[in-house]
Amino acid sequence: SLSANARIDDLAQPIDSEINVDLHAPDAGYVAAALGVRNLGNGPFTLALSISPALDGKGVRGSIVGRVGEFDIAGDGELDEPSRMGKLTVRTEITGPDVSLLAGLAGIDLLPPERFRMTATIRRIESLLIIDAADLELPDSALHVRGSVNRIDNHTGNDLTINISGASVEKFRALFL
């Protein structure tokens, strides 16, 4: 089932807009096949997305909460000046039984099939991407990233700190080769 309602005040500058979308299906595999994306396992598919005006009246804020197969997803954020994507803040948390399925969506087929918890707080101000925290926790190891990226297509001017810890860190080696 899909239910949606929206009120958009101005397509060029949708500051005073509201959108609510709820999507429910008995099986995440069915939804993945229908959308043509990688299967994220068996189980229910429920997503609730909402967008509303920001408290300061200069942008919009949104949230997403749901369960996709065996993965729990939660996130929220704010976008100032939506017409030019001036300032964006996103916070997210995803947990599940198999990090390799999630990594496969990003084209990373190097992580083992282990339970995980991933959290991130990321901001974008104009062309600068600021990673306040991006953490991937596995049962016996963890990957933590902090810093900033000036340009994704050029490695100069970027400032990243990557910390890998735990009893079994070799599984992350392939990510850096």
Stockholm file with secondary structure:
# STOCKHOLM 1.0

chainA/1-177         SLSANARIDDLAQPIDSEINVDLHAPDAGYVAAALGVRNLGNGPFTLALSISPALDGKGVRGSIVGRVGEFDIAGDGELDEPSRMGKLTVRTEITGPDVSLLAGLAGIDLLPPERFRMTATIRRIESLLIIDAADLELPDSALHVRGSVNRIDNHTGNDLTINISGASVEKFRALFL
#=GR chainA/1-177 SS CEEEEEECSCSSSCTTCEEEEEEEESCHHHHHHHHTCCCCCSSCEEEEEEEEECTTSSEEEEEEEEEETTEEEEEEEEEESTTTTCEEEEEEEEEESCHHHHHHHTTCCCSCSCCEEEEEEEEEETTEEEEEEEEEEETTEEEEEEEEESCTTCCTTCEEEEEEEESCCGGGGGGGC
#=GC SS_cons         CEEEEEECSCSSSCTTCEEEEEEEESCHHHHHHHHTCCCCCSSCEEEEEEEEECTTSSEEEEEEEEEETTEEEEEEEEEESTTTTCEEEEEEEEEESCHHHHHHHTTCCCSCSCCEEEEEEEEEETTEEEEEEEEEEETTEEEEEEEEESCTTCCTTCEEEEEEEESCCGGGGGGGC
//
